[in-house]
């Protein structure tokens, strides 16, 4: 029987939010990293609705497995069906709930006093 387990991984990379799908997730080989194997993309014969999916497909084209730093991971969900993979911009809005960790001084939008 083929293992149908599928994970949706959301992580931050170079100021953008990546949403990808993988069949296998581990945290054993490199301390502080999440290991993703068997990345899942849509069928290559389908019409590309979102150009970021094609960008992700080409970025991970020859990748057997990838290691994502734990502090960059926003969320990991086990899902039943694959959704859209995408890259989106991080918006600097008051309702933004994604922040970088660890936060270096001067990058949080607050002055040194914390106000």
PEMO-V449483 format. One record per residue. N is the residue number from 1. SS is DSSP state (helix for helix, strand for strand, loop for the rest). PHI is phi in whole degrees, 0 to 359 (999 if undefined). D_FIRST is the distance of its C-alpha to the first C-alpha in whole Angstrom. Layout:
n->N ss->SS phi->PHI d_first->D_FIRST
n->N ss->SS phi->PHI d_first->D_FIRST
This chain:
n->1 ss->loop phi->999 d_first->0
n->2 ss->loop phi->281 d_first->4
n->3 ss->loop phi->289 d_first->6
n->4 ss->loop phi->261 d_first->9
n->5 ss->loop phi->300 d_first->12
n->6 ss->strand phi->221 d_first->15
n->7 ss->strand phi->241 d_first->18
n->8 ss->strand phi->257 d_first->22
n->9 ss->strand phi->243 d_first->24
n->10 ss->strand phi->246 d_first->28
n->11 ss->strand phi->214 d_first->30
n->12 ss->strand phi->259 d_first->34
n->13 ss->strand phi->215 d_first->35
n->14 ss->loop phi->51 d_first->38
n->15 ss->loop phi->77 d_first->40
n->16 ss->strand phi->231 d_first->37
n->17 ss->strand phi->261 d_first->34
n->18 ss->strand phi->257 d_first->30
n->19 ss->strand phi->235 d_first->27
n->20 ss->strand phi->228 d_first->24
n->21 ss->strand phi->238 d_first->20
n->22 ss->strand phi->216 d_first->18
n->23 ss->strand phi->274 d_first->14
n->24 ss->strand phi->223 d_first->16
n->25 ss->strand phi->229 d_first->19
n->26 ss->strand phi->221 d_first->21
n->27 ss->loop phi->218 d_first->25
n->28 ss->loop phi->221 d_first->25
n->29 ss->loop phi->284 d_first->27
n->30 ss->loop phi->245 d_first->30
n->31 ss->loop phi->296 d_first->32
n->32 ss->loop phi->90 d_first->32
n->33 ss->strand phi->234 d_first->29
n->34 ss->strand phi->258 d_first->26
n->35 ss->strand phi->266 d_first->24
n->36 ss->strand phi->247 d_first->21
n->37 ss->strand phi->232 d_first->19
n->38 ss->strand phi->56 d_first->17
n->39 ss->strand phi->297 d_first->19
n->40 ss->strand phi->243 d_first->19
n->41 ss->loop phi->237 d_first->21
n->42 ss->loop phi->291 d_first->22
n->43 ss->loop phi->297 d_first->22
n->44 ss->loop phi->290 d_first->25
n->45 ss->loop phi->274 d_first->26
n->46 ss->loop phi->282 d_first->27
n->47 ss->loop phi->289 d_first->30
n->48 ss->loop phi->280 d_first->31
n->49 ss->loop phi->273 d_first->32
n->50 ss->loop phi->247 d_first->33
n->51 ss->helix phi->298 d_first->34
n->52 ss->helix phi->293 d_first->33
n->53 ss->helix phi->295 d_first->29
n->54 ss->helix phi->295 d_first->30
n->55 ss->helix phi->296 d_first->32
n->56 ss->helix phi->296 d_first->29
n->57 ss->helix phi->301 d_first->27
n->58 ss->helix phi->286 d_first->30
n->59 ss->helix phi->296 d_first->31
n->60 ss->loop phi->254 d_first->27
n->61 ss->loop phi->304 d_first->27
n->62 ss->loop phi->254 d_first->26
n->63 ss->loop phi->273 d_first->25
n->64 ss->loop phi->279 d_first->22
n->65 ss->strand phi->207 d_first->23
n->66 ss->strand phi->229 d_first->25
n->67 ss->strand phi->243 d_first->27
n->68 ss->strand phi->253 d_first->29
n->69 ss->strand phi->300 d_first->32
n->70 ss->helix phi->304 d_first->31
n->71 ss->helix phi->290 d_first->35
n->72 ss->helix phi->269 d_first->33
n->73 ss->strand phi->284 d_first->30
n->74 ss->strand phi->267 d_first->31
n->75 ss->strand phi->197 d_first->28
n->76 ss->strand phi->228 d_first->24
n->77 ss->strand phi->236 d_first->22
n->78 ss->strand phi->271 d_first->19
n->79 ss->strand phi->236 d_first->18
n->80 ss->loop phi->272 d_first->16
n->81 ss->loop phi->231 d_first->18
n->82 ss->loop phi->284 d_first->19
n->83 ss->loop phi->255 d_first->23
n->84 ss->loop phi->282 d_first->26
n->85 ss->loop phi->273 d_first->26
n->86 ss->strand phi->200 d_first->30
n->87 ss->strand phi->239 d_first->33
n->88 ss->strand phi->228 d_first->36
n->89 ss->strand phi->282 d_first->39
n->90 ss->loop phi->275 d_first->40
n->91 ss->loop phi->269 d_first->43
n->92 ss->loop phi->267 d_first->46
n->93 ss->loop phi->248 d_first->46
n->94 ss->loop phi->300 d_first->47
n->95 ss->loop phi->273 d_first->44
n->96 ss->loop phi->294 d_first->42
n->97 ss->loop phi->256 d_first->40
n->98 ss->loop phi->262 d_first->38
n->99 ss->loop phi->226 d_first->41
n->100 ss->loop phi->281 d_first->40
n->101 ss->loop phi->224 d_first->40
n->102 ss->loop phi->284 d_first->42
n->103 ss->loop phi->269 d_first->45
n->104 ss->loop phi->276 d_first->48
n->105 ss->loop phi->304 d_first->51
n->106 ss->loop phi->88 d_first->52
n->107 ss->loop phi->257 d_first->49
n->108 ss->loop phi->272 d_first->49
n->109 ss->loop phi->87 d_first->51
n->110 ss->loop phi->247 d_first->54
n->111 ss->loop phi->282 d_first->57
n->112 ss->loop phi->295 d_first->57
n->113 ss->loop phi->282 d_first->59
n->114 ss->loop phi->91 d_first->55
n->115 ss->loop phi->254 d_first->57
